[in-house]
């Protein structure tokens, strides 16, 4: 029986000579594996619709191991992401976040909407990439069910803290006294705290007016990556390794990582 759903392609894998297996985050069926038969044939209508970032209306048939793609109609290709190296790297990070964090078949409606909105904003972004990524990470981990708790010490409940850290294990701020018995804590100052709170509660398309120093953004991003990896039980994000590699080769990408202008 055929089903209809919207979906965004997270990654693709060649299968035999002419077909591919694609991982798709769908609106109603969560993350699925789709078989696109003949997608590598020169005149295949599925070639464009099964590339990473592609957002389509799909008609699918559920088989034993895969959903088979019978038809795909493009809604948005997000082609402009591919026109800018910064957008490409950060875009693949958004896709990888979804792929590594969401189990196949799990309900992920909010994460689908977040990814769709994130790609739409990223496709037009020319600056402030790190601020955008931080805001996205905070919303993403919150929709996963691990929203950072920022109003009081996550262990003892003490409020109005002036000296504290961020507890990776429990996901929130922790007072200095409680941090003495918790090993998985990261340094956090008031500027980082305020930035985290603002970015968490401000919509992605309204973060332009938030002023955050480059140093603060970099430290916060390190915390968020560690926090997300801990919660999804992963060791690293390959897309961020690409970013570091490009920087190590003398590229300017990592410098643009901190652009605020």
MITIFI-738214 format. One record per residue (C-alpha): residue number from 1; residue in three letters; x, y, z. Coordinates in steps of 0.2 Angstrom, whole numbers, plus 5000, padded with zeros to 4 digits. Each point is the difference from the previous one (the first is absolute). Example, Ala and Ser with C-alpha at 12.3 -4.5 7.8 and 13.67 -1.06 7.14 Angstrom:
R num residuo    X    Y    Z
R   1     ALA 5062 4978 5039
R   2     SER 5006 5017 4997
***
This chain:
R num residuo    X    Y    Z
R   1     UNK 5000 5000 5000
R   2     UNK 5007 5017 4995
R   3     UNK 5002 5014 5013
R   4     UNK 5003 5018 4997
R   5     UNK 5012 5011 5011
R   6     UNK 5011 5015 4999
R   7     UNK 5019 4997 5003
R   8     UNK 5017 5007 5000
R   9     UNK 5015 4990 4994
R  10     UNK 5013 4998 5014
R  11     UNK 5012 4989 4991
R  12     UNK 5002 4988 4985
R  13     UNK 5009 4984 4997
R  14     UNK 5003 4992 4983
R  15     UNK 4992 4983 4998
R  16     UNK 5006 4989 4986
R  17     UNK 5003 5009 4983
R  18     UNK 4985 5011 4998
R  19     UNK 4990 5001 5016
R  20     UNK 5003 5009 5017
R  21     UNK 4994 4998 5018
R  22     UNK 4995 5017 5007
R  23     UNK 4997 5005 5018
R  24     UNK 4985 5011 5001
R  25     UNK 4993 5010 5015
R  26     UNK 4981 5000 4996
R  27     UNK 4986 5011 5008
R  28     UNK 4989 4985 5006
R  29     UNK 5010 4984 4999
R  30     UNK 5016 5006 5009
R  31     UNK 5017 4995 4993
R  32     UNK 4999 4987 4986
R  33     UNK 5011 4991 4988
R  34     UNK 4995 5002 4982
R  35     UNK 5005 4989 4985
R  36     UNK 5001 5011 4984
R  37     UNK 5001 4987 4986
R  38     UNK 5009 5007 4984
R  39     UNK 5004 5017 5008
R  40     UNK 5017 5000 4992
R  41     UNK 4994 4997 4982
R  42     UNK 5003 5015 4989
R  43     UNK 4981 5005 4998
R  44     UNK 4994 4994 5017
R  45     UNK 4987 5012 5007
R  46     UNK 5006 4995 5018
R  47     UNK 5018 5007 4998
R  48     UNK 4996 5017 5006
R  49     UNK 4987 4995 5013
R  50     UNK 5012 4988 5009
R  51     UNK 5015 5011 5003
R  52     UNK 5004 5007 5018
R  53     UNK 4990 5016 5004
R  54     UNK 4986 4996 4988
R  55     UNK 4983 5002 5007
R  56     UNK 4986 4991 4991
R  57     UNK 4982 4993 4999
R  58     UNK 5003 4981 5000
R  59     UNK 4989 4985 4995
R  60     UNK 5007 4985 5009
R  61     UNK 4997 4981 5001
R  62     UNK 5005 4992 5016
R  63     UNK 5010 4984 4997
R  64     UNK 5008 4988 5012
R  65     UNK 5016 5010 5002
R  66     UNK 4997 5016 4991
R  67     UNK 4988 5013 4995
R  68     UNK 5000 4999 4980
R  69     UNK 4999 5017 4992
R  70     UNK 4987 4999 4986
R  71     UNK 4999 5019 4997
R  72     UNK 5008 5016 5007
R  73     UNK 4994 5018 4996
R  74     UNK 5012 5014 5005
R  75     UNK 4994 5013 5013
R  76     UNK 5017 5008 5003
R  77     UNK 5017 4995 4994
R  78     UNK 5010 5012 5012
R  79     UNK 5011 5002 4985
R  80     UNK 5008 5017 5007
R  81     UNK 5007 4990 5014
R  82     UNK 5012 4991 4988
R  83     UNK 5006 5017 4993
R  84     UNK 5009 5005 5016
R  85     UNK 5013 4989 5009
R  86     UNK 4995 5007 5017
R  87     UNK 4982 4995 4996
R  88     UNK 5005 4983 4994
R  89     UNK 5010 4996 5016
R  90     UNK 4987 5006 5012
R  91     UNK 4986 4993 4990
R  92     UNK 5008 4982 5001
R  93     UNK 5002 5003 5018
R  94     UNK 4981 5003 5002
R  95     UNK 4996 4984 4990
R  96     UNK 5013 4990 5010
R  97     UNK 4992 5006 5016
R  98     UNK 4983 4993 4995
R  99     UNK 5007 4984 4993
R 100     UNK 5011 4996 5015
R 101     UNK 4987 5005 5013
R 102     UNK 4983 4993 4993
R 103     UNK 4997 4981 5000
R 104     UNK 4991 4993 4985
R 105     UNK 4981 5001 5002
R 106     UNK 5000 5011 5015
R 107     UNK 4988 5015 5001
R 108     UNK 5009 5015 4995
R 109     UNK 4988 5013 4994
R 110     UNK 5008 5015 5009
R 111     UNK 5017 4995 4994
R 112     UNK 4994 4999 4982
R 113     UNK 4993 5018 5002
R 114     UNK 5016 5006 5008
R 115     UNK 5011 4993 4986
R 116     UNK 4989 5007 4986
R 117     UNK 5000 5017 5008
R 118     UNK 5019 4999 5004
R 119     UNK 5004 4995 4982
R 120     UNK 4989 5014 4993
R 121     UNK 5009 5013 5011
R 122     UNK 5017 4993 4996
R 123     UNK 4997 5000 4981
R 124     UNK 5000 5019 5001
R 125     UNK 5013 5003 5014
R 126     UNK 5016 5009 4996
R 127     UNK 5006 5004 5018
R 128     UNK 4998 4996 5018
R 129     UNK 5001 4981 4996
R 130     UNK 5006 4995 5018
R 131     UNK 4986 5010 5008
R 132     UNK 4987 4992 4989
R 133     UNK 5008 4982 5004
R 134     UNK 5000 5004 5019
R 135     UNK 4981 5005 4999
R 136     UNK 4996 4984 4990
R 137     UNK 5010 4988 5011
R 138     UNK 4991 5007 5016
R 139     UNK 4983 4998 4991
R 140     UNK 5005 4983 4993
R 141     UNK 5005 4992 5017
R 142     UNK 4985 5007 5008
R 143     UNK 4988 4992 4988
R 144     UNK 5010 4984 5003
R 145     UNK 4994 5001 5018
R 146     UNK 5016 5007 5008
R 147     UNK 4996 5018 5001
R 148     UNK 5013 5009 5011
R 149     UNK 4994 5005 5017
R 150     UNK 5006 5017 5004
R 151     UNK 4990 5007 5014
R 152     UNK 5008 4992 5015
R 153     UNK 5013 4987 5005
R 154     UNK 4995 4984 4992
R 155     UNK 5006 4990 5015
R 156     UNK 4995 5010 5016
R 157     UNK 4988 5013 4992
R 158     UNK 5009 5015 5006
R 159     UNK 4994 5016 4990
R 160     UNK 5008 5017 4996
R 161     UNK 5017 4992 4997
R 162     UNK 5015 5011 4996
R 163     UNK 5013 4986 4999
R 164     UNK 4996 4984 4991
R 165     UNK 5004 4988 4987
R 166     UNK 4991 4990 4987
R 167     UNK 4997 4982 5004
R 168     UNK 5001 4989 4984
R 169     UNK 4993 4985 5009
R 170     UNK 4984 5008 5007
R 171     UNK 4998 5014 4987
R 172     UNK 4999 5016 5010
R 173     UNK 5010 5012 5010
R 174     UNK 5007 4994 5017
R 175     UNK 5007 5010 5014
R 176     UNK 5018 5000 5005
R 177     UNK 4997 4989 5016
R 178     UNK 4990 4987 4990
R 179     UNK 5013 5000 4986
R 180     UNK 5013 4993 5012
R 181     UNK 4992 4983 5000
R 182     UNK 4995 5000 4982
R 183     UNK 5014 4996 4987
R 184     UNK 4992 5004 4984
R 185     UNK 4999 5019 5001
R 186     UNK 5005 5014 4989
R 187     UNK 5005 5018 5004
R 188     UNK 4987 5013 4997
R 189     UNK 5000 5018 5004
R 190     UNK 4985 5013 5001
R 191     UNK 5003 5005 4982
R 192     UNK 4998 4982 4994
R 193     UNK 4985 4998 5011
R 194     UNK 4991 5015 4993
R 195     UNK 5004 4995 4982
R 196     UNK 4994 4982 5002
R 197     UNK 4984 5007 5008
R 198     UNK 4997 5012 4986
R 199     UNK 5004 4988 4986
R 200     UNK 4989 4987 5008
R 201     UNK 4984 5010 5001
R 202     UNK 5002 5011 4984
R 203     UNK 4993 4993 4984
R 204     UNK 5014 4996 4987
R 205     UNK 4994 5014 4988
R 206     UNK 5001 5013 5013
R 207     UNK 5018 4998 5007
R 208     UNK 5008 5014 4990
R 209     UNK 4998 5013 5014
R 210     UNK 5008 4989 5013
R 211     UNK 5018 5005 5003
R 212     UNK 5012 4987 5006
R 213     UNK 5019 5001 5000
R 214     UNK 5010 4988 4989
R 215     UNK 5009 4992 5015
R 216     UNK 4983 4997 5009
R 217     UNK 4993 4992 4984
R 218     UNK 5015 4988 4998
R 219     UNK 4999 4994 5018
R 220     UNK 4981 4998 5000
R 221     UNK 5002 4990 4984
R 222     UNK 5013 4988 5008
R 223     UNK 4988 4997 5014
R 224     UNK 4985 4997 4989
R 225     UNK 5009 4987 4989
R 226     UNK 5006 4991 5016
R 227     UNK 4983 5000 5007
R 228     UNK 4991 4994 4984
R 229     UNK 5013 4986 4997
R 230     UNK 4998 4995 5018
R 231     UNK 4981 4999 4999
R 232     UNK 5000 4990 4984
R 233     UNK 5014 4989 5005
R 234     UNK 5012 5005 4985
R 235     UNK 5018 5004 5000
R 236     UNK 5001 5013 4986
R 237     UNK 4992 5009 4986
R 238     UNK 5009 4997 4983
R 239     UNK 4994 5017 4993
R 240     UNK 5009 5009 5013
R 241     UNK 5015 4991 4997
R 242     UNK 4999 5006 4982
R 243     UNK 4999 5018 5006
R 244     UNK 5016 4997 5011
R 245     UNK 5009 4992 4985
R 246     UNK 4996 5014 4989
R 247     UNK 5007 5012 5013
R 248     UNK 5016 4990 5002
R 249     UNK 5003 5001 4981
R 250     UNK 5001 5019 5001
R 251     UNK 4982 5003 4995
R 252     UNK 4989 5015 5007
R 253     UNK 4985 4989 5004
R 254     UNK 5004 4999 5018
R 255     UNK 5003 5019 5001
R 256     UNK 4983 5002 4993
R 257     UNK 4994 4989 5013
R 258     UNK 5001 5016 5011
R 259     UNK 4994 5013 4989
R 260     UNK 4988 5012 5008
R 261     UNK 4999 5014 4986
***
